[in-house]
Amino acid sequence: MPNLVSPEPVDYLVIGHVAHDLAPEGPRLGGTAAYSALTARALGVRVGVVTAAGPETSLAPLNDISVVSLESPRSTTFENTYNEHGRIQYVRAQATRIDFERVPESWQRASIIHLGPIADEMDATLPEGFSPALLGLTAQGWMRQWDANGRVSPRQWENADAALQRANAVVISREDVNGDEELIEHMAHQTRVLAVTEAAAGAVLHWHGDRRRFRAPKVKEVDATGAGDIFAAAFFVRLLATRDPWEATRFATLIASRSITRVGLDGIPTPSDIEQCKMEVLN
């Protein structure tokens, strides 16, 4: 059965599987739902999560957040390794698919609804009745496939245009599209605001036919896992608050850059991170 949650409304709802990440030091909680929810909470908004997870995964890091967790035999499980060419990723298990009917009614009107799939676990368009002020997509879970050994590779996102046209803002990584510039340009023309993260290089924002690069500060990278999800949550929250995609991208780039200097969920922004990044954006 799903966890009992308060019916109180939330400002930021993220829907997607949490991940059971297999790290060298042992399994840890990951996935867009975890990283983005914790980032949004750090930014001062009320957060809700709809996910699915197996009994092997502890949701303790989300204890201060309202969570509906659908019952599943296993959690979606990833194994990530990194080399000089980037990340090599394997899917070791997949959790139950998420049905939008399981989203509490009061949450369907959250100011921000963030669809954050990691393994094609939900539809890409919300049903009628959902009415966010900002619908944000992180599309990676619809843009990956895996072979019989579980190794992940990019794939074409089916029926993408319909979802892109309904979204207010979309975040992808250059890795998601295997560096395909034509595909990025096509996606930019199909949606209102498209942010493309480029790891240590920062991010590129496409808006109103314009394109602007935001370079990331040079930092010592310790763990890049979750950086894109932290970027997305910071971007969506600041975009709704400021209505300025350029400012939101710069802020999110700075926040994500700080996250990679720490391991795992320790990369969630601190109050000091947030204050310093806001000051830097204003300067």
N, C-alpha and C positions, 0 to 999 in steps of 0.2 A: 504494500500500500504506500502511496505517497506520504511524505512527512506532513504533519499538520503545520499550517502556517497561519499567521495572523491575516485576516482579510483586509487589513489596512492598505490603502493605496501606496504605490511606490512611484518614484520619479524616473527610475532607470530600471528597465526589465531586460535581462539578457536571457536568451533561450538557446540552449545547445548542450551537448554532452560535456561534462567535466572529463578530464583525461586521467587515467592511471599511468603516470609517466615512469618508465623504468630507467632510473638513473644509476650511475656506478655506485653511489652511496646507498641505494635502496629506492623503493617506489616512493613517489611523491605526487601530491595533487597538482594537476595542471589543466590545460585546456582553456579555450577562450572564455567559457562561462566563469571559471575561477578567477583568472587574471583580470578580466574586464570588470567583473563585479567588485572585486576588492579595490581596483583602481577608482571606480566610480564612487565607492563608499569613501575612500580617502579624499575625494574631491568634494565631499560634503552633501551628497544626494542620497535619498532613500532608495535602496536597491532590493530588487527581487530576482530570483533565479528559478527558471524551470529547466530541469535537467533529467538525466537518467544515469544511475550508477549501480554497480554491483556491490555486494557486501564486503568485498576486499578493499574498497576505497573509503578512507576516512574523509568526511566532509568537515572535520573539526575546524580547519582554517576559515570556514564560512559560518561559524557559529553565531556571529553577530548580524548575519544577513538572513532575510526570509527566503527559504528554499523549498521548492516543491521538487522532490526527487522521485521519479517514477521507478517502480520496481524493475530490476533487470538481473538476469543471471550473472552477467559480467559487466564490468566497466569497459568503455573504449580505452584500449591500452596501446600506448606508443612507446617505441624505443628509438631514441635519437642519438646519433653520433655526429661529430663535426670534424671536418678536415679542412685543408687549405682551399678546397673548392666549395665549401658550404656544408649544409646539413644533409645527412643521409638518414631517412626516416623509415620505420617499419610499423605497420599496424599488427598487433598481436591478438586483439579481440575487439568486438564491437558491441556496444550496449543497445538496448531497446530503442526503436525509433520513437521520436517525440511527436505526439498528436497535439495540435493547437487547442483542441477541446479541453485539454487538461490545464490550460492556463486560467487561473482565477479571474472571474469577470472584472473585478475591480482593477486588476493589473492590465487589462486589455486597453485601458485608457492612460497608461503611463506616458509621461511627456516624451521619453525616449524609449523606443523598443529596438533592441539590438539583436538581430538574428546572427548567431555566431556558431555555425556548424563546424565540426572538425572531421566528420566522417559521413557526410551526406545523410544526416539523421533527421532532417525535416524538410518540408517544402520551402521554396524560396519566396513565396508570396503569402501574405497574411490573409485569412478569410475576412469576410465582412463582419463588422462589429468591433474590430480593433481600430483604434483611432489615436495613434501617437502624434505628437507635434513633430517629431523627427523619427523617421524609420531609418536605422543604420544597418548596413550589411557588412560583415566581413566574410568574404566569399570563399575562403580557402577550402572549406569542407565540401563545396560543390565542384571544386576544380582539382580534385586529387583522386587518384585511383591507386590500387595496389595489386600486385601480382600474387601468384600462389604462395610465394615466400613472404608476402606481406610488405615488400618494398614499395614505397610510395613514389608515384611519379605524377606529373601534371596530366590533366585530361580536359577535353572541351566541356564547358558548362552548358548543359542542355537547357533550352528555353530561358537563356539568361536575359534576353532583351526585355521580356515582360517584367522580370523582377527588378532589373536596373531602372526601368522607367518609373516604377512605383516608389523606389527608394529616394530618400532625401540626400543621403550620403553613403558612399561605398568606399571601403578600404580593402585593398589587395596588396600583395607583395610582388615584386618583380619575379621572385621565385615561383609564385603561383601560376604565372603565365609563361614560364620558361623564357623570360626576356623578350617576348614577342611584342615589339613596338606597334605593329599594325593592330593587334588585338587590344592593346591598351588604348590606342586612339579610338577604336570602335566603341569600347566600353565607355570612354569619356564622352562620346557623342550620345550615348544612350541614357545617361544618368545626369543628375544635376551637379553633383560634386563627386569627384573621384580622387582619392589619395592613394598613391603608389609608394609603399615603403621600399627602401633599397639598402637595408641593413646599415652598415657603418657609413654609407654615403648619405644617409638622411632620407628625405621623401620628396616626391614630386606631386604637386597639386594641379589638377585640371578643373577649371571652373569658367563658365561663360566663354568657352573657346580659347581661354588663356591657359598658359602652362608656366608654373613657377617652381623652381627647385629650392628646397630648404636643407642646407647642409648641417649635418650633425657635428657637434663638437667632438674632438678626439678624446677618447677615454680608454682606459684599460679594460678590455672586454673579459669578463669572468664567465658569464652565462647568458647567452642570447635568447634562451627559451622564454616565451611569453612576451617578448618585447613588442611584437606586432599587436598583441591584444591589449597591452598597456597603452600603446599609441592610439588604438582605436577608441578605447573608452575615454581617454583624455581629449581626443579630437571631437567625439560626439558631444561630450558634456560642454566643452568650450564653444563649439559651434552653436549649440542651442542658446548658450548664455550671451554670446557676443554677436551672433549672426554674421561673423566675419571669418570665412574659410581660411584666409591667409593667416590671420592671427591664430586660429585654432590649430593650423598645421604646424606653425612654428612652436607653439606651446607643446603640442604632442611630441614633436621631434625631440625637444629638450628633455621632456619627461622620460621618453623611451630610452634616450641615450644614458641617462642616469641609471635606468633599471638594469642594464647589462653589466654594471660594475658589481652586482651582487648575485647571489645564487637563488634560483627558483623564485618562490613567492616573497622572498626577502627583497626582490626588486620592485615590489609595490611601492609607489611614491610615498615618502614621508612628508609630514607638514613642512619641514625645511625644504625638501625638494620642490614642493609645490610653490612655496613663497618665493624661492630664488628663481624658479623658472618664470613665474609671473612677472617678477621684476625685470628679468632679462628681456622678456617680450616687449615690455613697455619702454625699454631703453633704446 
